[in-house]
Amino acid sequence: MSITAANAFRYEEVQQLILLKTHHALNWDMVQLIDMFTLGQRWLKDQYKNKPSYRYPVITWDLLPPSGASQYHPHLQAILTPHHYPGNLENWRRAAFDYHRDHGRNFFTDFISVHDMLGLTVRHRSAVAIATLTPKKENEVVVMAKEMNKDYLQLLYAVLRTFLDDKKLYSFTMAMALPPLADTAKGMFYTPSNAIPAFTRIISRGRLSELRSDISALEMFTFFNVNSDPFALIKEIESSVHVRLRFHNTSAQHNANLTNL
């Protein structure tokens, strides 16, 4: 269902494309999505065996032109970096360590708990989806689990189909950070493999019929301008999980120790 291919426009030393064999941007099911991300994870682990200093795995996906995608077919970018995660994903890792140092508490567990209290989470077994109170752009959803597993990918599928099928928002941008791959050399930037969970941040990128860009001077140089309601969004995701994952066991116990910092 999925294949790997070299990227002609690589921006990291260890990087690969993961493509669905189907060309259509929107016509893919849960099995295909799980296969695509599982292949990406397997490729990242294989690369780590060859380059053990590269241990911070990331998978990104831009769908359709408003997101910046250069091709219409579904394709992921699998990236492995040394020392730390790239960009804003690294900011979350460092914030988690600072939070634990200053408060003695787990950042990711508390992040989930705050949203729990406000009714902004939906669970599928060991995974949780969060309509975040601090979105980067419209309709940001964070999906978390201790690791990339079936629960995590099933919930991710339900969230993405909420965007595509329910909200008719056909273009999205997402970035997934997976826990650091195991390492014994505790250098300056060392991160234990259990220090952060697997998490994905997803935003919508506007409607295909709109000519106006969703990025302006505000986002580029000042602050994030967001015009979406997380409370309405979480209701739509809850409905999506109920409908699309109804044949899977959606009961879940809240895991108070999502990670062990």
Salt bridges, closest charged atoms under 4 A:
GLU13 OE2 - LYS51 NZ 2.59
ASP46 OD1 - LYS49 NZ 3.95
GLU90 OE2 - ARG93 NH2 2.46
GLU90 OE2 - ARG94 NE 2.60
ASP98 OD1 - ARG101 NH1 3.20
ASP102 OD1 - ARG101 NE 2.97
ASP110 OD2 - ARG105 NE 2.68
ASP116 OD2 - ARG123 NH2 2.89
GLU138 OE1 - LYS137 NZ 3.25
GLU140 OE2 - ARG201 NE 2.55
ASP151 OD1 - ARG125 NH2 2.55
ASP165 OD2 - ARG161 NE 2.89
ASP165 OD2 - ARG244 NH2 3.52
ASP166 OD2 - ARG244 NH1 3.01
ASP183 OD2 - ARG55 NE 3.43
ASP214 OD2 - ARG205 NE 2.72
GLU219 OE2 - LYS137 NZ 2.87
GLU236 OE1 - LYS167 NZ 2.89
